[in-house]
Amino acid sequence: MDQEKTPEQKEQLKTWAGQRDALLFEISGLKTTQEKLVKTNKELREANSDTISMINKSIGRIEELQKKEAELPLLISKEIASLKEEKSRLQAEVTALKSLLDILKSEKASIKEDVVFALNTFDIIRNETSSMDKITDNVVRISKDNIKTVNDLMSNLSKSIDEIIEVNRKNVFETNIVIDKVPKMIMEAQKHGLIKNRI
């Protein structure tokens, strides 16, 4: 059959065979490229899916944050109202404490006067006791029972005066403690801004 073909035909067939081989080689390369493209496309599709998922999660998080952000002014408003209420309460307490301080100062002066009076009274009674001791010497000769009665009376009287003086001294001491502490409490409240410097 080859003998029937002309040299030109044989040459043409050879050329076609070369072109065919070149096309087959190109087709093989294109198939390899296609496989790579299919793989890359799959990877991109998966990456795209992950990206969309992340975007959706981010959108959801943003919505949650926006809701919390909308609630924040209300929470701050409630906190401010609570702090204002606490400040008003503390200011009222400080005002009451200042009034109490004025009363205690007045009472301190009164207690001091009572203590001075009690001490003076004690001195007078002690002097009188000394005089009565002299009289008692005469009474002893008259009646031992009367001596016992007088001694008991003087002992009880001295004890009562001592108790009065001790109570007054204790009151003065406790009043001084309160007077010392109240200004410190006022200064502490002013330092923290709970009250104004001038109330």
Stockholm file with secondary structure:
# STOCKHOLM 1.0

chainA/1-199         MDQEKTPEQKEQLKTWAGQRDALLFEISGLKTTQEKLVKTNKELREANSDTISMINKSIGRIEELQKKEAELPLLISKEIASLKEEKSRLQAEVTALKSLLDILKSEKASIKEDVVFALNTFDIIRNETSSMDKITDNVVRISKDNIKTVNDLMSNLSKSIDEIIEVNRKNVFETNIVIDKVPKMIMEAQKHGLIKNRI
#=GR chainA/1-199 SS CGGGSCHHHHHHHHHHHHHHHHHHHHHHHHHHHHHHHHHHHHHHHHHHHHHHHHHHHHHHHHHHHHHHHHHHHHHHHHHHHHHHHHHHHHHHHHHHHHHHHHHHHHHHHHHHHHHHHHHHHHHHHHHHHHHHHHHHHHHHHHCHHHHHHHHHHHHHHHHHHHHHHHHHHHHHHHHHHHHHHHHHHHHHHHHTTSSCSCC
#=GC SS_cons         CGGGSCHHHHHHHHHHHHHHHHHHHHHHHHHHHHHHHHHHHHHHHHHHHHHHHHHHHHHHHHHHHHHHHHHHHHHHHHHHHHHHHHHHHHHHHHHHHHHHHHHHHHHHHHHHHHHHHHHHHHHHHHHHHHHHHHHHHHHHHHCHHHHHHHHHHHHHHHHHHHHHHHHHHHHHHHHHHHHHHHHHHHHHHHHTTSSCSCC
//
